[in-house]
Amino acid sequence: MEIERAREDVLVATSAAVTTVLVAVISSLVSGVAVGTLPALAPLAVYFVYLFTRKGGPYGSLDTPRNWAALAVAVGVVVLVTATL
């Protein structure tokens, strides 16, 4: 594995993991937000999709680790927003 590819994977994995933990912590600390187990794990699903769809390219201009990391964070925000509704 190339070191640059490993760094990209770590970026996406870290953003998905931190977002997952934040969703769980926020849902347990804020009384108005009740997030179930599967929705709380949704950012990790983004990471697994990233892992299994990046098998050697060719990659489009939108298929960057930064965009995948942002998608994981966006999924976490959507989970929190829908849990408050």
C-alpha positions, 0 to 999 in steps of 0.5 A: 500500500502506498503511503499517500493512499494510507493517509487518504484512508486515515483521513476518511476513517478519522472523520467517520469515526469522530462524527460517529462518536460525536453523534453518540455523545450528543444524543446521550447528552442532549435530552431532545435528541434520541438517535438509535444505534443504526443511525448513529453508525451511519457515518461509518457506512460512508467509510465502508462505501469509500473503502469498497468503491475505491478499487484502483480508479479511474476516479472522477474529479469529485471522488477525493478523500476530502469529499468522502470525509465531508460526506461522512460529516454531512451524514452525521449532521443529517442524522442529528437533524432528523433525530431532533425533528 
